[in-house]
């Protein structure tokens, strides 16, 4: 931070907490590509459908595309980054 008296530098690392605001589609079978929208997705390390991890692509800080994995069951979606884990407010229904 820059002030009239000089520049201040924190001795702590600043981490952005991820947030999921929506995803589409809201249901589908194994193999469905799901676009997850929110914030703080840069550096995503894990995406889960319920308790099952899956493959994913970070499209940008506000969007991740993930594939519904085998053995997935209906449940919430979560995204993990260095800043923490975000969990969807609603469930993805595996059909």
C-alpha positions in Angstrom: 0.0 0.0 0.0 1.3 3.5 -0.8 0.7 6.3 1.6 1.9 9.9 1.7 4.6 8.7 4.1 5.9 5.9 1.9 5.1 2.3 0.8 3.9 -0.3 3.3 4.5 -3.9 2.7 2.8 -6.7 4.6 4.9 -9.5 6.0 1.9 -11.9 5.4 0.8 -13.5 2.2 -2.5 -12.2 0.9 -4.8 -15.1 -0.1 -8.1 -14.7 -2.0 -10.9 -16.9 -0.7 -12.7 -18.6 -3.6 -16.5 -18.3 -4.0 -18.9 -20.3 -6.2 -21.9 -18.2 -7.3 -23.4 -20.6 -9.9 -22.9 -23.6 -12.2 -24.5 -24.9 -15.4 -25.9 -27.3 -16.2 -27.5 -28.1 -12.8 -27.7 -31.8 -13.6 -26.4 -34.4 -16.0 -24.7 -37.9 -16.3 -21.1 -38.8 -15.7 -18.9 -37.1 -18.3 -21.0 -33.9 -18.4 -18.9 -30.7 -18.6 -20.0 -28.3 -15.9 -19.1 -24.6 -16.0 -18.6 -23.2 -12.5 -18.8 -19.5 -12.1 -17.6 -17.4 -9.1 -14.4 -15.6 -8.0 -10.9 -16.4 -6.8 -10.4 -19.5 -9.0 -6.9 -18.7 -10.1 -4.6 -21.5 -8.8 -7.4 -24.0 -8.3 -5.9 -27.3 -7.1 -9.0 -29.5 -6.7 -12.6 -29.7 -7.8 -15.0 -32.1 -6.1 -18.5 -33.4 -6.9 -19.5 -34.4 -3.4 -16.7 -36.6 -2.1 -15.3 -37.4 -5.6 -12.4 -35.4 -7.2 -12.5 -34.7 -10.9 -10.5 -33.3 -13.8 -10.9 -29.6 -14.5 -9.7 -26.6 -16.5 -9.3 -23.1 -15.0 -10.8 -20.8 -17.7 -9.9 -17.7 -15.6 -10.2 -16.2 -12.2 -14.1 -16.4 -12.4 -14.7 -19.7 -14.3 -13.7 -23.3 -14.1 -14.9 -26.2 -16.3 -15.1 -29.6 -14.6 -16.2 -33.0 -15.8 -18.7 -35.1 -13.7 -16.5 -38.0 -12.6 -17.3 -41.7 -12.4 -18.7 -42.7 -9.0 -20.1 -39.1 -8.5 -23.4 -38.9 -6.7 -25.8 -36.0 -6.3 -24.2 -33.4 -4.1 -22.5 -30.0 -3.8 -19.5 -28.9 -5.9 -16.4 -27.6 -4.2 -13.3 -25.8 -5.5 -10.0 -25.6 -3.5 -7.3 -23.0 -4.0 -4.5 -21.7 -1.8 -7.0 -19.3 -0.3 -9.4 -22.0 0.9 -12.3 -24.1 -0.3 -15.6 -22.8 -1.7 -18.7 -25.0 -1.7 -21.8 -24.5 -3.9 -25.0 -23.5 -2.2 -27.0 -25.9 -4.3 -26.4 -29.5 -5.3 -25.5 -30.9 -8.8 -27.9 -33.8 -9.6 -26.2 -36.8 -11.2 -28.7 -38.3 -13.6 
